[in-house]
C-alpha cells in the first residue's frame, strides 16, 4: 500500500447528537433524543487505530457529549494512549459538575464551553432553553476551581457580535483564559438564519473589535474559516490535511464545516467515507472525498485571488463556505472577502 503523504494528527469525535438545548445555529440539528449515538465497539476500535496512525489530539463533541453513556470511558481510553484530550460541552447535562470532576481527576487536558451572551436573555435567545446560561457559567467556574483549563467558544451573529468585548470581560471572571471566535456555518439549523449572518460592513466592524481586544491583552483566537478577516499571523486551512471530524454514524468529514457537504456535492465517490465500513487508515489514505479537498487546498489559488497583494494574509478564505455559497469546489475568493469592494485593510503586526 502506498504510504499516505498526509499525517493524521487530530480527530474530533461527535459522539452523540443528543442535546438538551435547541440552539438556533446548531450544525448537528441536535435534540434531546436524536437517536444518533456512537456505538462503543466501533469507537474503541477507531481510537486504537488512531493511536497506530500517530494521532496526538482527540476531541469529544456533539450534541452534548456529557449525555453519551460512554463519555467517561472514552476520555479515559484516549488519555491512556497518551493523547491530548479535549471536551466540548455546554454543561447542560445531569450531574455535569460531578462528571467534570471525574474527567479532571483522570487527566482531561482542556474543556471548551459554548457561550453566546453575558446574561440569560442574550444566551438563551440562542439556546432556546431556560436556565442554560446559569448552568454553563456554573460549570465553567467549577472547572476553574479544580484547575481544569477552560475556553469559551463564541459565534458572532448580526444580533450579538457587538457584545464580544463583554464576553471577553466575562471570561476571566469565570476562570476562562481564551475565547475562540467561530464563524457561522450555513449548515444544519444555521442555514435557516440568513438574517443572522454578518454582512460585509459588520465583519469589518467585528475585525476592529477583535484587534482592539487583542491590543488590550485578551486572548482571542479565530477559527480558520475567519481567515478572510486577515488577523491570523500564519493563516492556514488544515481540513483533511492533518485532521478530520467523525460523526456519530462514523461518517468522516475534513472538518466541522463540511458536515452537510457530501462527497456527491463535490463530485466524488463516497467510497471509504465511513469508518464503520473501513479502517481509519483506509479512509484517511483512500477516501476520494478527503483527497478532493486536499487537492483543492494544495494546488494553487484562483485567478481572482492570485493578484491580491494581501493573499498571504487570508489564503483566499474558507473552502467550505465557498462550497455552500457556490454549490461546488471552486477556485475563488471567500464569499465574504473584505477586499472585493477595494477597501484598504490594515494588517496588524501580530
Long-range contacts (C-beta under 8 A, 24 or more apart in sequence): 1-285, 2-285, 4-281, 4-284, 4-285, 6-240, 6-241, 6-242, 6-284, 6-294, 7-53, 7-54, 7-242, 8-50, 8-53, 8-54, 8-55, 8-242, 8-243, 8-244, 8-280, 8-284, 9-54, 9-55, 9-56, 9-57, 9-242, 9-243, 10-55, 10-56, 10-57, 10-58, 10-59, 10-242, 10-243, 10-244, 11-50, 11-55, 11-57, 11-58, 11-59, 11-243, 11-244, 11-245, 11-246, 12-58, 12-59, 12-60, 12-61, 12-243, 12-244, 12-245, 12-246, 12-256, 13-38, 13-43, 13-58, 13-59, 13-60, 13-61, 13-74, 13-246, 14-61, 14-62, 14-63, 14-245, 14-246, 14-247, 14-248, 15-43, 15-60, 15-61, 15-62, 15-63, 15-65, 15-68, 15-70, 15-71, 15-74, 15-248, 16-62, 16-63, 16-64, 16-65, 16-67, 16-68, 16-248, 17-62, 17-63, 17-248, 18-62, 18-63, 18-64, 18-67, 18-68, 19-62, 19-63, 19-64, 19-67, 19-90, 19-92, 20-64, 20-67, 20-92, 20-93, 20-129, 20-132, 21-64, 21-90, 21-92, 21-127, 21-128, 21-129, 21-132, 22-127, 22-128, 22-129, 23-114, 23-116, 23-126, 23-127, 23-128, 23-189, 24-125, 24-126, 24-128, 24-189, 24-190, 24-193, 24-196, 25-126, 25-155, 25-157, 25-184, 25-188, 25-189, 25-190, 25-193, 25-196, 26-188, 26-189, 26-190, 27-185, 27-187, 27-188, 27-189, 27-190, 27-256, 27-259, 27-260, 28-62, 28-63, 28-188, 28-259, 29-188, 29-189, 30-62, 30-63, 30-64, 34-63, 36-63, 36-247, 36-248, 36-249, 37-68, 37-69, 37-248, 38-68, 38-70, 38-248, 38-250, 40-70, 40-73, 42-250, 42-275, 42-276, 43-70, 43-74, 44-77, 46-246, 46-250, 46-275, 46-280, 47-74, 47-77, 47-78, 47-81, 49-279, 49-280, 49-281, 50-81, 50-83, 50-280, 51-81, 51-83, 52-281, 53-280, 53-281, 53-284, 55-83, 56-83, 56-84, 57-83, 57-84, 57-85, 57-86, 58-83, 58-84, 58-85, 58-86, 59-85, 59-86, 59-87, 59-88, 60-85, 60-86, 60-87, 60-88, 61-87, 61-88, 62-88, 63-248, 64-89, 64-90, 64-92, 64-93, 65-89, 66-91, 66-93, 66-96, 66-99, 67-93, 71-99, 71-103, 72-99, 72-102, 72-103, 72-106, 75-103, 75-106, 75-108, 76-106, 79-106, 79-107, 79-108, 84-109, 85-109, 85-110, 86-110, 86-111, 86-112, 87-111, 87-112, 88-112, 88-114, 88-153, 89-113, 89-114, 89-139, 90-114, 90-127, 90-132, 90-135, 90-136, 91-135, 91-136, 91-138, 91-139, 91-140, 92-127, 92-129, 92-132, 92-135, 92-136, 96-135, 96-139, 97-138, 97-139, 97-142, 100-139, 100-142, 100-143, 100-146, 100-148, 101-142, 101-146, 103-148, 104-143, 104-146, 104-147, 104-148, 108-148, 109-149, 110-148, 110-149, 110-150, 110-151, 111-143, 111-148, 111-149, 111-150, 111-151, 112-150, 112-151, 112-152, 112-153, 112-180, 113-139, 113-140, 113-150, 113-151, 113-152, 113-153, 113-176, 114-152, 114-153, 114-155, 115-152, 115-153, 115-154, 115-167, 115-170, 116-154, 116-155, 116-160, 117-160, 117-163, 117-167, 118-163, 118-166, 118-167, 118-170, 122-160, 122-163, 125-159, 126-160, 137-174, 140-174, 140-175, 140-176, 141-174, 141-175, 143-175, 144-174, 144-175, 144-176, 145-175, 149-177, 150-174, 150-175, 150-176, 150-177, 151-176, 151-177, 151-178, 151-179, 151-180, 152-176, 152-178, 152-179, 152-180, 153-179, 153-180, 153-182, 154-179, 154-180, 154-181, 154-182, 155-181, 155-182, 155-183, 155-184, 156-181, 156-183, 156-184, 156-198, 156-206, 157-184, 157-193, 157-196, 157-197, 157-198, 158-195, 158-196, 158-197, 158-198, 158-199, 158-202, 159-196, 161-198, 161-202, 161-205, 161-206, 161-209, 162-205, 162-209, 164-206, 164-209, 164-210, 164-213, 165-209, 165-212, 165-213, 168-213, 168-218, 168-220, 171-218, 177-219, 178-219, 178-220, 178-221, 179-218, 179-219, 179-220, 179-221, 180-221, 180-222, 180-223, 181-206, 181-210, 181-220, 181-221, 181-222, 181-223, 181-226, 182-223, 182-225, 182-226, 183-223, 183-225, 183-226, 183-318, 183-321, 185-225, 185-256, 185-257, 185-320, 185-321, 185-324, 186-321, 186-324, 187-257, 187-259, 187-260, 187-261, 187-324, 188-259, 188-260, 191-260, 191-324, 198-336, 200-336, 200-338, 200-341, 203-228, 203-229, 203-336, 203-338, 204-338, 204-343, 204-345, 207-231, 207-338, 207-345, 211-348, 214-348, 214-350, 224-318, 225-257, 225-317, 225-318, 225-320, 225-321, 226-318, 227-314, 227-315, 227-317, 227-318, 227-334, 228-314, 228-317, 228-318, 228-334, 228-336, 228-337, 228-338, 229-314, 229-338, 230-310, 230-313, 230-314, 230-338, 230-345, 230-347, 231-348, 232-313, 233-350, 235-312, 235-313, 235-314, 235-315, 236-315, 237-297, 237-315, 237-318, 237-319, 239-293, 239-297, 239-319, 239-320, 240-290, 240-293, 240-294, 240-297, 241-294, 241-297, 241-298, 244-284, 244-290, 246-275, 249-274, 249-276, 250-274, 250-275, 250-276, 251-275, 252-283, 252-287, 252-289, 252-290, 254-289, 254-290, 254-293, 254-320, 255-320, 257-318, 257-320, 257-321, 258-293, 258-320, 258-323, 261-320, 261-323, 261-324, 263-288, 263-289, 263-292, 265-323, 265-327, 265-328, 266-292, 266-293, 266-323, 266-328, 266-329, 267-292, 267-328, 267-329, 268-292, 292-329, 293-319, 296-329, 296-331, 300-331, 301-331, 302-330, 302-331, 302-332, 302-333, 303-331, 304-332, 304-333, 305-331, 305-332, 305-333, 308-333, 308-339, 310-339, 310-345, 310-347, 313-347
